[in-house]
């Protein structure tokens, strides 16, 4: 019997093998044919049927797939390969709960099958059903007394505790988990390090520090790594300071450059020793590291000063200026010196900061009209320059605009001279040019100067400079990031896109770095590129959501209990990413704006499956995953500890923008719903129609919340003008720019007006047409000047808004008009409908009103579309003015040409794509008139 | 100088200042997750003081990913049954990368030492790593740390053109006779590498 099943399964495997191979190769058609071949011989073969379903799914035939899967599921398959294939299929069709169901059913029939139960456990892990995980793990342990199963159960309990409220967690759940582990401890059955770590985690969650210390001092500790470190930290936590400081001293002696030990050493020893005693130890340690690269003992002296800052003794003990000068003398040529000292510069008063910089300047030995002579000297000089910027030497009140201009010139010269010290040919292509930081500093200054003067030639100079640097330092990503920022500022999105492509950002970077340029691709006119980029990002998020469940199962499989909670958090962080939510909404709006006929509009809407009735975004869970620190800036130290990159403020902008755009999406979808614009029913007038509700929400957003958010960025003295801080932020202010545009163009209010009119009388009335006529979102701005360097950003932003608004309005109108048509033209239909909802049916006299108003609005929108087209054609033959004087230096000429070419190509592309969208919209509008 | 601590999932969002360097590859999430799940202790980050104290700052993370290669991992999981092959049991450095701003501070050496310690603890016979033959700086550094070129792997790195790799090794204390570091005299193809 046993051997027969064995033969069966090998025969089966041989027959199925080609199907698997085709599926693996991505040839789903062949897989389908092969599966059909097997099924002709064995029509009942469950596995072959499931594989056929999988092939169908991958060919886009979801319904057929579902049909087969339902049938196989009803037969309660128990065979491993069938179940595994079903798991894959359900995962791809986003029904992980079905995986649990099929394994549950199978396990009921074959309850002693270890493998089935393991799969069942993992299917619960995918669902995050901790209770059922626990039960299944215990069932497994009963079946086979293996430690991993037992600890799966314990971990499942801990996960329940993490999700429960604290009282329940600490009172009942965690003690249960602890008792379970203690049982094995007492029986001497603990095996792996991970099991012990789980034990410690349970104790930690309950705050049982003493118990942890006991474990770390007991016989079990031999299985753990990093015991001395953990013990030392615990002693500190338990406020056993003398022991803690002795423990950290010991750790420092073994690993003299580990910064974490010094911090904790100081925390502990200052509680029971004098600063002098601590300093003696640090001095001793520092002396023993003479001639090595160890920075920690030196830096620890600054940390000591911070800790005792307010005491009188601090003054007597150490002179921070002298100490910092020494530190610079030791580590001045390493880039880390800037970040290290920046941490402690606030120990100094403003005059002593200047004093320190003065002394460092003398030590570096480059006079204000000289240039560094060696690379090493140049590195010191660069780090000094960076410290100067951090100390406010590039900003008001120390430097005025004139001074900044001089500084920028000097830095440009320093770059030119410095880059000759390390020519491109002498370096590996992957090495940065050591003079690059001069150019970065100069670019920051030019960027500042632009905001002060509104003269775009500063930005063109910065672009030329950065492009030139990139030619000889192609690996330097700082240059690319800054280029993205500055190209965006002048509205040359093509240049920004090119620079961003050079960064080669992928996978998780699409989330953490996507903010650098993706949100502005469409608003600055590169619609097709935006579409591709948004698609790419969305694919990452969707794929990851599928995969992240697998990652969790790995963590259980390998017993890495410490990582499980982290994995769950990562899953949530990506799932609720702001960028993901914004990408999804932007992508859908972009697609909708491309529709050229009512048919296409309805098709597009139906494939998107928008539910206008429900808000699908979980607002309270949204996560901001932007990595704002990737941009180097050396911004001046702020005393109030304010965030110069405005993470919180810009997050709020993202929130408002997302709210506004997802409402627009829902409004368009609501227009296409049969009865969304009509009152729900005459008798039940308590709940207003959906469209009215959405429109009211958007109105509130546009008139209350958004202005309040924008005010935070405004100059308190000049309303409507962005304040200095916000305009000089290094991080791309995409959300702010877009939100301002939506607000200033009155795009949102325009959508609200049409939606209201459609709610009230099912067609755009006279009042509505009046309002549309005056909307700024439907007029373009004046063409930018042609004879001087300018930023094209305002013009392009508005041109895009204009085209987008036209598309949105046309979509809303044509959705509503299409709804009305069958009611009005088809007599049979009308009778049927009349019986159903007689009250909402328009009277015959109003029908002609209807037809007239659709024609009117169509004519009006068509006229606006033509205007947009004319305005865009005005930029067609543009020659970009960079304002850069021609130069003998060939590199400068090349770089200037790069900027001009990229810029012109970018503008041409923006105009081209915006015009072609306008033409599609025009077709949709024309269908309104006929 | 740095703080050495285990890599966490949140670091995936902040490792850009290291990963934007052209020599450092950014892999799909599954790559990092699998290794975090298998060997969390092998996956370390060195963090500079400003990252730790300020909570935000430029250039904070320097990352090392020290990982045991898959095939070897498999051996470990079934080690009870496969003791005969024990002498091949080793630690493998999959990626080691230091942010541009934190080079020439001895950080790579610290991280390599850490890996060797973990591998000693796991009773491995040797540690190995692959490096581009053109990466002179890295090769010299590994040599200073006691690694020797064990063999050349032909066209290991795909690109235009493909590039050879050196397989460099250092014996650990368990390999008493230092059998693992007797160099091969002939180069091998990538498919011959286990």
Interface residues (C-beta under 8 A of the other chain):
Chain A: X225 X257 X258 X259 X260 X263 X292 X293 X294 X295 X296 X299 X334 X335 X336 X339 X340 X342 X343 X430 X432 X475 X477 X503 X504 X505 X506 X507 X508 X509 X511 X512 X513 X544 X547 X548 X550 X551 X554 X555 X557 X558 X560 X562 X563 X566 X567 X569 X570 X573 X625 X627 X628 X629 X630 X631 X632 X633 X643 X645
Chain B: X1 X2 X3 X4 X5 X8 X9 X10 X12 X13 X14 X16 X17 X19 X20 X21 X22 X23 X26 X27 X28 X29 X30 X33 X34 X36 X37 X38 X40 X41 X48 X49 X50 X52 X53 X54 X56 X57 X58 X59 X60 X100 X101 X102 X104 X105 X106 X110 X118 X121
